[in-house]
C-alpha cells in the first residue's frame, strides 16, 4: 500500500480502525478478564498505532490494507522517539494481539504483525536483596513516636502489612491492593488472591504477615468509624480518599520510602520483594513447581528465572572463595 508522503495537520482519525480497537478493548475487558493495567496499556498502544495509520495511510484505511512494512515503519517511529526496546516490544505485542483477534473475526486473512521481528531485549536479571537484608529491613519497621512526622511514618501498621504480604506471600502489587477482608482465610492460614486474568489461587499466610494484619485491623476499623465510612478493602489509603482503597502507585512509593529508610537499595520496588520471595524460597530448597503455584506463574519457564538468579549467586560465591577460581 502506498503511504502518504505528507502528514496531515492535527490528529486525524481512522473511524474503522478506531471502531475495531474499541471493540477489541471491550473483548479484553469482558471476555478475557484482562487486568486493568493490561487494558490501559493495550488501549494506549493501539490508539497510538491507529493515529499513526491515519496519518500515514489516510483516514479511510482498513485493517485489510495494512501490511507488515507499515508496522515496521511504526516501530521505526517509536525508536525515533527514543523509546526503549522493551517499550517497542510491548507496542508490537499489542498490535500482534489485535491483528490475531481481527484474523479470528475475519477482518484480515492473516496476521501481518507476525512477520515483524520482536526487538531483541537484553537479558538482565533483577537485583534481589539477600535474606538477611530483607529480614533486617522488616525488623527495622519499629513503631514511630506520635511526634514523628517522617513520610514513612504515616501509618506504620498498614505499611508493615504491605511489606510482609509482598515478601511473605510473593504476591503482585495489583494483587495486594485488590485484597478484601474476606480474602483472608484465617482458618486455613492462607489468602485468596486474584491474579492476572482474574485467576484465583490460594497463597499461604505466614505467621509474621498474619501478626501484622491482626495489629493493623483494629486501627483500620477505628479510622473507618471516625470517618463514618465502610469498606471491604484490606488496605486503605490514610485519608480514605475516593473508595478508600490503596492504589498500586501509592504502594510503590511506600515500599521505596521504607526500603531506603531501613537500609535497602533505592531501586527497591514492590516486584523486587516478589522476586526476593521466589529466590529465597528456591535457595532454601523449595520445589520449583510449588513456587510456580504460589507465585501464580502460568508457565514454569517464568519461574525458572529464579534458578538463573541463584546460579549467578552460586557463581559469585565460587569466584570469591575457591582458591582455583581465578588465576
MARLUM-457553 format. One line per 8 residues: number of its first residue (from 0); for each residue x, y, z of N, C-alpha, C, O. Coordinates in steps of 0.02 Angstrom, whole numbers, plus 50000, padded with zeros to 5 digits. Example, Ala and Ser with C-alpha at 12.3 -4.5 7.8 and 13.67 -1.06 7.14 Angstrom:
// residues 2
0) 50660:49716:50390:50615:49775:50390:50660:49835:50390:50712:49834:50423 ~ 50642:49888:50354:50684:49947:50357:50645:50002:50394:50670:50057:50402
END
This chain:
// residues 327
0) 50042:49941:50000:50000:50000:50000:50044:50062:50000:50092:50065:50039 ~ 50029:50111:49957:50069:50171:49953:50053:50217:50011:49995:50230:50026 ~ 50105:50240:50044:50096:50284:50101:50094:50356:50079:50126:50374:50029 ~ 50059:50397:50116:50057:50468:50101:50125:50499:50119:50153:50482:50171 ~ 50149:50544:50078:50215:50574:50091:50212:50628:50143:50262:50642:50176 ~ 50155:50659:50151:50149:50713:50200:50097:50696:50252:50045:50667:50236 ~ 50111:50715:50312:50064:50702:50366:50014:50759:50371:50032:50818:50361 ~ 49953:50742:50386:49902:50794:50395:49914:50829:50461:49942:50802:50508
8) 49891:50892:50462:49897:50930:50524:49845:50907:50573:49792:50881:50554 ~ 49860:50916:50638:49813:50895:50689:49819:50821:50703:49869:50789:50687 ~ 49767:50795:50733:49765:50724:50749:49710:50690:50710:49652:50694:50731 ~ 49725:50658:50653:49674:50627:50613:49647:50564:50645:49678:50536:50690 ~ 49590:50542:50621:49560:50480:50647:49542:50434:50589:49522:50457:50536 ~ 49550:50370:50601:49530:50319:50553:49470:50283:50584:49479:50238:50625 ~ 49409:50302:50565:49349:50276:50600:49345:50200:50605:49329:50174:50658 ~ 49360:50166:50550:49355:50093:50551:49406:50062:50599:49391:50015:50636
16) 49467:50088:50597:49519:50063:50641:49501:50076:50714:49506:50031:50756 ~ 49479:50136:50729:49461:50153:50798:49403:50111:50824:49401:50092:50882 ~ 49355:50098:50779:49297:50057:50799:49320:49987:50818:49297:49959:50868 ~ 49365:49959:50779:49389:49891:50792:49435:49889:50853:49437:49839:50889 ~ 49472:49942:50865:49513:49946:50925:49468:49948:50987:49479:49912:51035 ~ 49416:49989:50984:49369:49994:51040:49335:49928:51053:49326:49908:51111 ~ 49316:49893:51000:49283:49828:51007:49330:49777:51039:49309:49737:51081 ~ 49394:49779:51018:49443:49732:51045:49456:49746:51119:49461:49699:51158
24) 49460:49808:51138:49471:49826:51208:49412:49802:51250:49422:49779:51307 ~ 49352:49807:51223:49293:49782:51259:49297:49707:51269:49277:49681:51321 ~ 49323:49671:51219:49332:49598:51224:49383:49582:51278:49373:49536:51318 ~ 49438:49620:51280:49488:49609:51332:49459:49616:51401:49474:49578:51447 ~ 49416:49666:51408:49387:49681:51474:49335:49630:51494:49337:49604:51550 ~ 49288:49615:51449:49230:49574:51467:49243:49500:51461:49224:49461:51505 ~ 49274:49478:51406:49280:49407:51392:49345:49376:51417:49345:49320:51441 ~ 49399:49412:51412:49464:49384:51431:49484:49403:51502:49535:49379:51527
32) 49444:49445:51534:49457:49464:51604:49528:49490:51613:49561:49474:51663 ~ 49552:49530:51565:49618:49559:51571:49621:49608:51629:49570:49638:51647 ~ 49679:49616:51658:49687:49663:51713:49678:49735:51689:49685:49749:51630 ~ 49662:49779:51735:49655:49850:51718:49719:49877:51688:49717:49917:51641 ~ 49775:49855:51714:49840:49878:51688:49848:49857:51615:49869:49898:51574 ~ 49831:49795:51599:49837:49771:51530:49790:49809:51484:49809:49828:51428 ~ 49729:49819:51506:49680:49855:51465:49704:49926:51450:49700:49948:51393 ~ 49729:49960:51501:49753:50029:51490:49812:50029:51442:49816:50072:51398
40) 49858:49982:51450:49917:49980:51407:49898:49965:51335:49923:49998:51289 ~ 49855:49916:51324:49835:49899:51256:49795:49955:51224:49803:49969:51164 ~ 49752:49989:51262:49715:50045:51235:49763:50101:51213:49755:50130:51159 ~ 49812:50115:51255:49860:50168:51239:49900:50150:51176:49908:50191:51132 ~ 49926:50088:51173:49967:50068:51117:49928:50066:51052:49952:50088:51000 ~ 49867:50040:51054:49828:50033:50993:49800:50099:50969:49794:50110:50908 ~ 49783:50144:51014:49761:50210:50993:49819:50248:50960:49809:50284:50911 ~ 49879:50239:50986:49938:50270:50955:49950:50241:50886:49965:50278:50839
48) 49942:50176:50878:49950:50143:50813:49896:50168:50764:49911:50179:50705 ~ 49835:50175:50788:49780:50199:50746:49794:50269:50721:49780:50285:50663 ~ 49820:50312:50764:49837:50380:50743:49892:50379:50690:49889:50417:50641 ~ 49942:50336:50700:49995:50329:50650:49967:50308:50583:49985:50335:50531 ~ 49921:50259:50583:49892:50234:50521:49853:50288:50485:49857:50294:50424 ~ 49815:50328:50523:49776:50382:50492:49822:50434:50459:49806:50459:50406 ~ 49877:50448:50491:49923:50497:50463:49959:50470:50402:49968:50506:50353 ~ 49980:50408:50405:50021:50380:50352:49980:50351:50294:50001:50354:50236
56) 49922:50325:50310:49884:50287:50259:49818:50320:50241:49784:50297:50194 ~ 49798:50371:50277:49734:50403:50264:49681:50380:50313:49685:50325:50341 ~ 49632:50422:50324:49581:50408:50374:49534:50352:50354:49497:50325:50396 ~ 49534:50333:50290:49489:50280:50267:49522:50211:50269:49493:50162:50245 ~ 49582:50207:50298:49618:50144:50300:49579:50091:50338:49545:50105:50387 ~ 49584:50029:50314:49553:49971:50347:49608:49921:50366:49662:49924:50337 ~ 49594:49876:50412:49645:49827:50431:49672:49785:50374:49731:49768:50372 ~ 49628:49769:50326:49649:49726:50270:49702:49760:50227:49737:49726:50189
64) 49708:49825:50230:49757:49862:50190:49825:49867:50223:49874:49890:50192 ~ 49830:49847:50285:49892:49856:50323:49937:49796:50313:49918:49739:50328 ~ 49998:49809:50288:50047:49756:50278:50105:49764:50326:50113:49816:50358 ~ 50145:49712:50331:50197:49713:50382:50249:49770:50374:50275:49792:50425 ~ 50264:49794:50313:50311:49852:50310:50284:49914:50345:50323:49953:50372 ~ 50218:49922:50345:50189:49980:50379:50200:49974:50455:50215:50023:50488 ~ 50192:49913:50480:50203:49902:50552:50276:49914:50569:50291:49942:50622 ~ 50322:49894:50526:50393:49907:50537:50406:49982:50539:50447:50006:50579
72) 50372:50019:50495:50382:50092:50495:50357:50121:50561:50387:50169:50587 ~ 50304:50094:50588:50278:50118:50652:50329:50107:50707:50341:50151:50748 ~ 50359:50047:50708:50410:50033:50759:50470:50079:50750:50500:50101:50799 ~ 50487:50094:50687:50542:50140:50675:50527:50209:50702:50572:50243:50728 ~ 50464:50230:50697:50444:50295:50725:50452:50295:50801:50473:50345:50831 ~ 50435:50239:50833:50442:50234:50905:50516:50239:50926:50532:50270:50976 ~ 50560:50207:50886:50631:50212:50901:50655:50285:50893:50697:50308:50932 ~ 50628:50320:50843:50647:50390:50833:50627:50434:50892:50657:50486:50905
80) 50576:50411:50929:50553:50448:50988:50593:50427:51050:50576:50446:51106 ~ 50647:50388:51039:50692:50366:51092:50658:50319:51142:50678:50317:51200 ~ 50609:50282:51119:50579:50231:51163:50628:50172:51169:50666:50158:51122 ~ 50627:50140:51226:50671:50083:51237:50648:50023:51196:50591:50022:51172 ~ 50691:49973:51189:50672:49912:51154:50615:49877:51189:50571:49847:51157 ~ 50614:49880:51255:50559:49849:51292:50493:49882:51277:50442:49849:51270 ~ 50493:49949:51271:50431:49986:51256:50407:49970:51185:50348:49962:51173 ~ 50455:49966:51138:50437:49949:51069:50410:49878:51066:50362:49865:51029
88) 50440:49833:51103:50416:49763:51104:50345:49759:51132:50305:49720:51107 ~ 50330:49799:51183:50262:49800:51211:50212:49826:51160:50156:49800:51154 ~ 50232:49878:51122:50188:49905:51070:50174:49852:51017:50117:49845:50995 ~ 50226:49817:50996:50218:49765:50945:50174:49708:50971:50133:49681:50934 ~ 50181:49691:51035:50140:49638:51064:50066:49657:51062:50024:49614:51048 ~ 50050:49720:51076:49980:49743:51073:49954:49740:51002:49897:49718:50990 ~ 49995:49761:50954:49973:49760:50883:49964:49688:50860:49915:49673:50825 ~ 50009:49644:50879:50002:49573:50860:49938:49543:50888:49901:49508:50853
96) 49925:49557:50951:49866:49529:50983:49803:49554:50949:49755:49516:50939 ~ 49802:49618:50931:49744:49647:50897:49733:49615:50829:49676:49597:50812 ~ 49787:49607:50791:49780:49576:50725:49760:49502:50730:49723:49477:50687 ~ 49784:49467:50782:49763:49398:50791:49688:49394:50802:49654:49350:50775 ~ 49661:49441:50841:49589:49444:50851:49552:49462:50787:49500:49433:50772 ~ 49580:49510:50748:49550:49528:50684:49547:49469:50636:49499:49460:50600 ~ 49600:49428:50637:49602:49369:50593:49549:49319:50613:49516:49290:50570 ~ 49539:49309:50678:49488:49263:50701:49418:49288:50684:49372:49248:50672
104) 49410:49353:50681:49345:49383:50665:49334:49391:50590:49280:49411:50568 ~ 49385:49375:50549:49378:49378:50477:49390:49447:50446:49376:49457:50387 ~ 49416:49494:50485:49430:49561:50458:49494:49562:50416:49501:49604:50372 ~ 49541:49515:50430:49602:49508:50390:49613:49434:50377:49589:49391:50414 ~ 49649:49420:50323:49662:49350:50305:49716:49319:50349:49714:49260:50365 ~ 49764:49360:50368:49819:49335:50410:49845:49393:50453:49828:49451:50442 ~ 49886:49375:50500:49913:49425:50546:49979:49452:50519:50030:49417:50522 ~ 49980:49513:50492:50042:49540:50464:50095:49555:50517:50154:49557:50501
112) 50074:49565:50579:50122:49581:50631:50166:49521:50649:50219:49530:50679 ~ 50145:49461:50629:50186:49402:50642:50249:49402:50600:50297:49368:50616 ~ 50249:49441:50546:50308:49445:50502:50358:49498:50526:50410:49507:50496 ~ 50341:49532:50580:50385:49584:50607:50421:49555:50668:50390:49531:50715 ~ 50487:49557:50666:50527:49527:50720:50522:49569:50783:50520:49631:50781 ~ 50518:49534:50839:50518:49568:50904:50587:49595:50919:50636:49559:50910 ~ 50593:49657:50943:50659:49684:50961:50694:49639:51011:50663:49615:51059 ~ 50757:49626:50999:50795:49583:51043:50811:49620:51107:50846:49671:51106
120) 50786:49595:51162:50794:49629:51226:50855:49603:51262:50870:49544:51259 ~ 50891:49646:51296:50948:49623:51336:50925:49580:51393:50875:49595:51427 ~ 50960:49525:51405:50942:49481:51459:50974:49506:51524:51034:49504:51533 ~ 50932:49530:51568:50957:49553:51633:50913:49525:51688:50852:49519:51680 ~ 50944:49508:51741:50908:49480:51798:50899:49533:51852:50945:49573:51864 ~ 50842:49535:51884:50830:49585:51935:50877:49576:51994:50893:49520:52014 ~ 50899:49632:52022:50941:49628:52081:50897:49613:52142:50849:49648:52156 ~ 50914:49559:52176:50873:49536:52232:50911:49545:52297:50968:49522:52302
128) 50881:49577:52347:50914:49583:52412:50919:49515:52445:50879:49470:52433 ~ 50969:49507:52487:50979:49443:52523:50928:49433:52578:50892:49479:52597 ~ 50926:49372:52603:50878:49354:52656:50888:49397:52717:50841:49424:52745 ~ 50951:49403:52739:50965:49442:52800:50948:49515:52790:50924:49548:52836 ~ 50961:49540:52730:50947:49610:52716:50872:49625:52720:50852:49676:52748 ~ 50831:49580:52693:50758:49590:52696:50734:49583:52768:50694:49623:52792 ~ 50759:49533:52803:50738:49523:52873:50756:49583:52917:50717:49604:52959 ~ 50815:49610:52907:50836:49669:52946:50791:49729:52931:50775:49767:52975
136) 50773:49736:52867:50729:49792:52849:50660:49784:52881:50632:49833:52906 ~ 50633:49723:52880:50567:49712:52910:50570:49721:52986:50524:49749:53016 ~ 50623:49697:53016:50629:49705:53089:50642:49777:53109:50630:49797:53166 ~ 50666:49817:53060:50679:49887:53075:50617:49931:53072:50621:49991:53086 ~ 50561:49902:53054:50499:49941:53049:50469:49948:53119:50415:49922:53132 ~ 50503:49982:53161:50478:49993:53229:50425:50048:53228:50426:50091:53184 ~ 50380:50045:53276:50326:50094:53279:50354:50162:53298:50387:50168:53350 ~ 50342:50214:53257:50368:50281:53272:50329:50314:53329:50272:50295:53343
144) 50360:50363:53361:50325:50400:53412:50273:50445:53380:50276:50459:53320 ~ 50225:50467:53420:50170:50508:53393:50195:50572:53361:50165:50597:53314 ~ 50251:50599:53388:50276:50662:53361:50318:50653:53298:50338:50701:53266 ~ 50330:50590:53281:50371:50576:53221:50331:50594:53159:50278:50565:53147 ~ 50355:50641:53119:50319:50664:53060:50352:50641:52995:50339:50669:52942 ~ 50395:50590:52999:50426:50566:52938:50373:50539:52890:50322:50512:52913 ~ 50383:50547:52822:50333:50522:52774:50319:50448:52783:50262:50426:52776 ~ 50372:50408:52798:50362:50336:52803:50325:50316:52866:50307:50258:52875
152) 50313:50365:52911:50279:50350:52974:50204:50364:52970:50171:50368:53022 ~ 50177:50373:52910:50107:50393:52902:50059:50343:52934:50013:50363:52969 ~ 50070:50279:52922:50028:50227:52950:50070:50164:52956:50064:50119:52914 ~ 50112:50160:53007:50162:50106:53010:50133:50036:53012:50161:49990:52983 ~ 50076:50027:53046:50046:49960:53050:50023:49936:52980:50034:49879:52962 ~ 49992:49981:52943:49972:49963:52875:50032:49950:52830:50033:49903:52791 ~ 50082:49993:52837:50141:49986:52794:50180:49922:52807:50209:49893:52762 ~ 50179:49900:52870:50211:49836:52885:50173:49779:52852:50203:49731:52828
160) 50106:49784:52850:50066:49733:52816:50086:49730:52742:50091:49676:52713 ~ 50096:49788:52712:50115:49791:52642:50179:49751:52630:50182:49709:52586 ~ 50231:49766:52669:50295:49731:52658:50291:49657:52675:50319:49616:52640 ~ 50255:49641:52728:50250:49570:52748:50214:49530:52696:50232:49472:52683 ~ 50162:49558:52664:50124:49520:52614:50163:49516:52548:50162:49464:52515 ~ 50196:49570:52529:50235:49569:52466:50292:49518:52471:50303:49480:52424 ~ 50327:49519:52527:50384:49473:52534:50363:49405:52562:50387:49353:52540 ~ 50317:49405:52610:50298:49343:52643:50253:49299:52600:50251:49238:52610
168) 50216:49329:52553:50170:49290:52512:50188:49292:52438:50162:49253:52398 ~ 50234:49337:52419:50257:49340:52349:50205:49364:52300:50208:49349:52241 ~ 50155:49402:52324:50102:49424:52280:50122:49487:52242:50166:49524:52263 ~ 50088:49499:52187:50100:49559:52146:50069:49620:52179:50025:49614:52223 ~ 50092:49679:52158:50066:49741:52185:49990:49746:52173:49953:49763:52219 ~ 49968:49732:52112:49896:49736:52096:49856:49686:52137:49799:49700:52157 ~ 49885:49627:52148:49851:49577:52189:49845:49600:52261:49794:49588:52294 ~ 49896:49634:52285:49897:49660:52353:49841:49710:52364:49802:49703:52411
176) 49837:49761:52321:49787:49813:52332:49716:49787:52317:49667:49818:52339 ~ 49710:49731:52282:49644:49703:52269:49618:49659:52324:49561:49635:52320 ~ 49657:49647:52376:49635:49603:52430:49578:49635:52470:49579:49694:52485 ~ 49528:49593:52486:49473:49614:52529:49477:49576:52595:49512:49526:52601 ~ 49440:49600:52644:49442:49568:52710:49424:49495:52706:49454:49453:52740 ~ 49374:49478:52666:49351:49409:52662:49400:49363:52627:49392:49302:52628 ~ 49452:49392:52595:49503:49352:52562:49553:49322:52612:49593:49279:52593 ~ 49551:49345:52673:49595:49317:52725:49562:49255:52753:49511:49260:52789
184) 49589:49197:52738:49561:49134:52762:49598:49114:52826:49645:49075:52825 ~ 49574:49142:52882:49610:49132:52945:49613:49058:52965:49664:49034:52989 ~ 49558:49022:52954:49556:48952:52974:49605:48909:52935:49633:48861:52962 ~ 49615:48926:52871:49660:48887:52829:49730:48918:52824:49774:48890:52791 ~ 49739:48975:52857:49803:49011:52857:49827:49025:52786:49883:49008:52767 ~ 49783:49055:52747:49801:49072:52679:49762:49133:52655:49716:49156:52688 ~ 49781:49158:52596:49747:49213:52564:49718:49190:52498:49748:49149:52463 ~ 49659:49215:52482:49631:49205:52416:49653:49264:52373:49635:49321:52386
192) 49693:49250:52322:49724:49302:52281:49696:49298:52210:49689:49244:52182 ~ 49679:49356:52182:49655:49359:52113:49711:49387:52070:49730:49445:52076 ~ 49738:49344:52027:49796:49362:51987:49777:49386:51918:49722:49409:51906 ~ 49826:49380:51872:49815:49402:51804:49758:49362:51772:49751:49302:51783 ~ 49718:49396:51732:49661:49364:51702:49609:49344:51753:49565:49303:51740 ~ 49613:49375:51813:49567:49362:51869:49567:49289:51890:49517:49264:51917 ~ 49622:49255:51878:49629:49186:51901:49640:49186:51976:49681:49225:52002 ~ 49605:49143:52011:49610:49141:52084:49658:49086:52106:49662:49033:52074
200) 49695:49099:52160:49738:49048:52189:49743:49062:52264:49731:49117:52287 ~ 49761:49010:52301:49770:49017:52373:49845:49020:52388:49884:48980:52362 ~ 49863:49067:52430:49933:49078:52448:49940:49071:52523:49900:49100:52560 ~ 49989:49034:52547:49998:49026:52620:50010:49094:52654:50045:49137:52628 ~ 49980:49102:52712:49988:49162:52752:50034:49146:52811:50014:49109:52856 ~ 50095:49173:52811:50143:49159:52863:50126:49192:52929:50084:49237:52931 ~ 50159:49170:52982:50145:49197:53048:50159:49272:53053:50121:49309:53083 ~ 50215:49294:53023:50234:49365:53028:50182:49409:52992:50163:49461:53018
208) 50160:49387:52934:50110:49426:52897:50044:49426:52934:50010:49478:52937 ~ 50024:49369:52962:49962:49364:52999:49963:49410:53060:49913:49443:53076 ~ 50020:49410:53095:50026:49453:53154:50021:49527:53135:49990:49566:53171 ~ 50051:49545:53079:50049:49615:53056:49977:49635:53038:49955:49691:53053 ~ 49940:49590:53007:49870:49604:52989:49828:49613:53052:49787:49659:53056 ~ 49837:49569:53100:49798:49573:53163:49811:49639:53200:49765:49667:53231 ~ 49872:49663:53197:49888:49726:53231:49856:49785:53193:49837:49835:53223 ~ 49852:49779:53127:49828:49833:53085:49751:49839:53085:49725:49895:53082
216) 49716:49783:53087:49643:49784:53078:49605:49828:53127:49560:49864:53106 ~ 49621:49829:53193:49585:49874:53238:49593:49948:53219:49546:49987:53223 ~ 49653:49967:53197:49664:50036:53176:49626:50052:53113:49599:50106:53105 ~ 49625:50004:53068:49586:50013:53006:49513:50027:53022:49484:50074:52995 ~ 49484:49986:53067:49413:49995:53084:49402:50060:53121:49350:50093:53111 ~ 49449:50080:53163:49443:50143:53200:49440:50202:53152:49399:50247:53160 ~ 49481:50202:53101:49481:50257:53053:49416:50258:53013:49389:50312:52999 ~ 49392:50200:52995:49328:50198:52958:49271:50223:53002:49228:50260:52978
224) 49270:50203:53065:49218:50226:53110:49220:50301:53119:49168:50335:53119 ~ 49280:50328:53127:49288:50400:53137:49264:50440:53076:49237:50495:53083 ~ 49273:50411:53017:49252:50445:52956:49181:50425:52935:49156:50449:52884 ~ 49149:50382:52975:49082:50357:52960:49081:50327:52889:49037:50341:52848 ~ 49131:50286:52876:49137:50254:52811:49139:50178:52820:49150:50154:52876 ~ 49130:50143:52767:49138:50070:52767:49175:50050:52703:49171:50084:52652 ~ 49211:49995:52708:49249:49971:52651:49267:49898:52663:49280:49879:52720 ~ 49268:49859:52609:49290:49789:52616:49362:49780:52594:49389:49725:52597
232) 49394:49835:52572:49464:49832:52553:49508:49820:52614:49498:49851:52666 ~ 49557:49775:52607:49603:49763:52663:49646:49824:52676:49652:49847:52732 ~ 49677:49851:52623:49724:49906:52631:49692:49971:52610:49670:49979:52553 ~ 49689:50019:52657:49658:50083:52645:49710:50138:52639:49764:50133:52668 ~ 49694:50190:52600:49738:50248:52600:49726:50288:52664:49671:50286:52692 ~ 49776:50323:52687:49775:50354:52753:49718:50404:52761:49690:50410:52816 ~ 49700:50439:52708:49647:50490:52713:49579:50465:52689:49532:50504:52685 ~ 49575:50402:52672:49513:50371:52648:49485:50408:52587:49425:50417:52581
240) 49530:50430:52543:49508:50465:52483:49475:50416:52435:49490:50356:52435 ~ 49429:50442:52395:49394:50401:52345:49357:50343:52378:49320:50353:52426 ~ 49369:50283:52351:49338:50224:52380:49375:50200:52442:49353:50153:52475 ~ 49430:50232:52458:49469:50214:52517:49523:50163:52505:49568:50156:52546 ~ 49520:50128:52449:49568:50075:52434:49636:50105:52414:49638:50154:52376 ~ 49689:50076:52440:49756:50098:52423:49770:50082:52349:49745:50031:52324 ~ 49808:50123:52315:49824:50112:52244:49893:50081:52237:49934:50084:52282 ~ 49906:50051:52178:49972:50022:52165:50026:50075:52165:50083:50062:52187
248) 50010:50134:52141:50060:50188:52140:50080:50207:52211:50139:50217:52225 ~ 50031:50211:52255:50046:50228:52325:50089:50174:52357:50135:50188:52395 ~ 50073:50110:52343:50112:50055:52370:50185:50061:52347:50231:50049:52387 ~ 50195:50078:52284:50263:50086:52259:50302:50140:52297:50360:50130:52314 ~ 50269:50195:52311:50302:50249:52348:50317:50227:52420:50371:50241:52446 ~ 50270:50193:52451:50279:50171:52520:50337:50121:52525:50379:50126:52569 ~ 50339:50074:52479:50392:50023:52479:50460:50056:52471:50507:50040:52507 ~ 50466:50102:52425:50530:50135:52413:50551:50175:52475:50610:50173:52494
256) 50504:50212:52506:50521:50251:52565:50546:50206:52621:50597:50220:52652 ~ 50509:50153:52634:50526:50109:52689:50591:50072:52676:50631:50060:52722 ~ 50602:50052:52613:50663:50016:52597:50724:50060:52610:50772:50038:52642 ~ 50722:50121:52585:50778:50167:52594:50788:50183:52668:50845:50186:52692 ~ 50733:50193:52703:50738:50211:52775:50766:50154:52817:50791:50165:52872 ~ 50762:50092:52790:50785:50035:52829:50845:50000:52797:50855:49940:52806 ~ 50884:50038:52759:50948:50014:52736:50949:49974:52672:51000:49944:52656 ~ 50893:49972:52634:50893:49937:52571:50908:49984:52514:50909:50045:52523
264) 50919:49957:52454:50938:49998:52396:50880:50043:52375:50821:50028:52387 ~ 50897:50099:52343:50847:50147:52323:50804:50123:52265:50750:50150:52252 ~ 50827:50071:52229:50789:50046:52172:50740:49990:52190:50714:49955:52146 ~ 50729:49980:52254:50681:49929:52276:50610:49951:52260:50591:50008:52273 ~ 50571:49906:52232:50500:49919:52218:50460:49857:52236:50490:49806:52253 ~ 50394:49859:52233:50355:49801:52255:50374:49735:52222:50375:49683:52254 ~ 50390:49737:52157:50407:49675:52123:50474:49647:52146:50487:49588:52139 ~ 50517:49692:52172:50581:49668:52199:50569:49618:52256:50604:49568:52261
272) 50520:49633:52298:50504:49588:52354:50474:49523:52329:50484:49470:52360 ~ 50437:49525:52275:50410:49463:52245:50468:49420:52218:50469:49360:52228 ~ 50515:49453:52184:50574:49416:52160:50613:49387:52219:50637:49330:52215 ~ 50619:49426:52272:50655:49402:52331:50620:49341:52361:50653:49294:52381 ~ 50554:49342:52363:50515:49285:52389:50534:49222:52350:50551:49171:52379 ~ 50529:49225:52283:50543:49166:52242:50614:49142:52248:50627:49082:52252 ~ 50661:49190:52247:50732:49173:52250:50749:49141:52318:50784:49090:52320 ~ 50725:49171:52371:50741:49145:52438:50708:49078:52451:50738:49035:52484
280) 50648:49068:52424:50615:49002:52431:50658:48948:52397:50668:48894:52423 ~ 50682:48965:52337:50722:48917:52300:50788:48903:52335:50810:48846:52338 ~ 50819:48955:52362:50882:48947:52398:50874:48901:52459:50920:48865:52478 ~ 50815:48903:52489:50802:48863:52549:50776:48794:52533:50758:48756:52579 ~ 50774:48776:52469:50757:48708:52449:50686:48695:52427:50667:48638:52420 ~ 50647:48748:52415:50577:48738:52393:50575:48710:52323:50619:48724:52282 ~ 50525:48669:52309:50514:48640:52243:50494:48695:52194:50455:48739:52211 ~ 50521:48692:52133:50509:48744:52084:50434:48748:52066:50408:48803:52055
288) 50401:48691:52062:50330:48692:52044:50288:48720:52101:50236:48751:52088 ~ 50309:48710:52162:50272:48739:52218:50278:48815:52216:50230:48851:52229 ~ 50338:48839:52199:50348:48911:52193:50306:48939:52135:50276:48992:52141 ~ 50303:48901:52080:50261:48922:52024:50189:48929:52045:50156:48978:52026 ~ 50164:48882:52083:50094:48883:52105:50081:48943:52151:50030:48977:52144 ~ 50126:48956:52197:50117:49012:52243:50120:49079:52207:50080:49123:52220 ~ 50167:49086:52161:50175:49149:52125:50122:49159:52072:50111:49215:52049 ~ 50088:49106:52052:50036:49113:52001:50063:49119:51931:50031:49149:51888
296) 50122:49090:51918:50150:49091:51850:50114:49041:51806:50104:48983:51826 ~ 50094:49062:51747:50060:49017:51701:50109:48966:51672:50090:48909:51657 ~ 50172:48986:51664:50223:48942:51635:50280:48930:51684:50301:48975:51720 ~ 50304:48869:51685:50359:48853:51729:50423:48890:51708:50465:48905:51750 ~ 50428:48906:51643:50488:48941:51619:50495:49009:51652:50550:49034:51661 ~ 50438:49040:51671:50442:49104:51706:50472:49095:51775:50515:49134:51796 ~ 50451:49043:51809:50478:49028:51875:50551:49009:51871:50590:49022:51918 ~ 50571:48977:51816:50640:48954:51810:50690:49011:51807:50751:48999:51812
304) 50666:49072:51799:50712:49129:51802:50748:49132:51869:50805:49155:51875 ~ 50714:49107:51920:50745:49109:51987:50803:49061:51992:50847:49071:52034 ~ 50804:49009:51951:50862:48964:51951:50923:49001:51923:50979:48988:51945 ~ 50912:49046:51875:50967:49086:51849:50993:49133:51902:51054:49145:51908 ~ 50946:49162:51941:50968:49206:51995:51012:49170:52045:51065:49194:52063 ~ 50990:49112:52067:51029:49076:52117:51093:49048:52087:51144:49044:52121 ~ 51092:49029:52023:51154:49006:51991:51205:49062:51989:51264:49050:52000 ~ 51182:49122:51974:51227:49180:51974:51257:49193:52042:51315:49210:52048
312) 51217:49184:52093:51241:49195:52161:51291:49141:52180:51341:49155:52214 ~ 51278:49080:52159:51325:49024:52173:51392:49038:52138:51445:49027:52167 ~ 51388:49062:52076:51450:49077:52039:51490:49132:52074:51551:49129:52077 ~ 51454:49181:52100:51489:49236:52135:51524:49210:52198:51580:49231:52213 ~ 51490:49165:52234:51520:49137:52294:51582:49096:52275:51633:49100:52309 ~ 51576:49057:52222:51633:49016:52199:51693:49060:52181:51749:49047:52202 ~ 51679:49113:52141:51734:49157:52121:51767:49191:52181:51827:49205:52180 ~ 51727:49203:52232:51753:49240:52290:51792:49195:52338:51835:49218:52375
320) 51775:49130:52339:51800:49088:52393:51846:49031:52371:51889:49010:52410 ~ 51838:49006:52309:51879:48948:52291:51949:48970:52269:51957:49017:52229 ~ 52000:48936:52295:52069:48957:52279:52087:48949:52207:52134:48981:52183 ~ 52052:48906:52170:52068:48895:52100:52020:48930:52052:52021:48918:51992 ~ 51977:48972:52080:51926:49004:52038:51956:49054:51990:51933:49061:51933 ~ 52008:49089:52013:52038:49141:51970:52114:49132:51972:52144:49113:52022 ~ 52144:49147:51915:52216:49141:51911:52250:49204:51937:52312:49208:51937
END
